[in-house]
Amino acid sequence: MREFGFELRLCAHLEAAGVPGVGDAGVVSRQLGTSVHAAGGRIVDTVCVLPGPQFDARTELTSETIPPAILDGDVRVGQWTRVTRAFDGPPERARSLAERGADTGFLDLTRRSGQHVVRQTARYPDWVGGLVGVENKPDLGRPGDLRLQMRHDASLGVLDYAVLATASHVTRAHLNRLPDEVGVWRVDFDSEDPVEVVREPQRLDAAGPGLEVLDEQPGRTDVQPVTAAEKARQRRSVAERAYGKGWRTFDLPACTEASTGEGDTTLPFCAFKDRLVDAAAECGPDCPGYAEADPPETDLDSEREAATAWRADAGGRRRQSGLDQF
């Protein structure tokens, strides 16, 4: 199975069944950056956010990602603050952040005495119970940078658990190449219980400082220290990004061969290729089976609402595409 289809099917399973041996997956998302110093340096295939004590309060707050710069601002509940005092930087940046926060529903923004002022609509909740990162490598015969990726996750500790998911047979040699803390799943979607836990993941030190692996060469590994505060901010950012993004970020093929797969979960299936496809990369006039048509009708937001506690209209704001990019 190709990695894209493997990833989507695993996301659907984790959303429905939870994380084996760990707990419920309150939020499942894909392709999230966890690096602190190397922007875009480590992209984790699948991230599950375990529910914390105030998870329900987060579902009521807003459906969108709240950008980290807004959460870092000096904004309080029930107390109006001048926008230029609430956010660091030039006035234009402060106003832009205030507007983004108001668009998500997390902030109230108005004018008083000729000044833009802002306040939080509610306290930011303690909603994250943990982060589980899953690296998807269906074929261990083509591991890519797997060893470096797993060392990064285990050494940095932004995640609470790090897991390798594969469709390959896992040998002792495979396990010995991975950090001891990394869990391993063997996945067979044709089985009644698709995920076999080959090795349980060990909890990483997500609360303390860590080391970010930047590069690895023969006889040399480049690392950079990460403080506990830097990790905490990055963990919050990853969780927020996961909440606003989810995992249903794929396109459906605009082709007569396209369908939504089988079952209750919409997946981008191509009858010509007889598999799930990444429509953005694989579909179009260059495909010999392509015949232009409207993509299948779907409502992925409604599907996510039905499957999880996430609400598209949380906070009384209409969900706006693109806000979770920040």
Secondary structure, 3 states (H helix, E strand, C coil): CCHHHHHHHHHHHHHHHCECCCECCCEEEEEEECCCCCCCCCEEEEEEEEECCCHHHHHHHCCCCCCHHHHCCCCEECECEEHHHHCCCCHHHHHHHHHHHHHHCCEEEEEECCEEEEEECCCCCCCEEEEEEEEECCCCCCCCCHHHHHHHHHHHCCCCEEEEEECCCCCHHHHHCCCCCCEEEEECCCCCCCEEEEECCCCCCCCCCEEEEEEEECCEEEEEEECHHHHHHHHHHHHHHHHHHCCCCCCCCCECCEECCCCCCCCCEECCCCEECCHHHHCCCCCCCCCECCCCCCCHHHHHHHHCCCCCCHHHCCCCCCHHHC
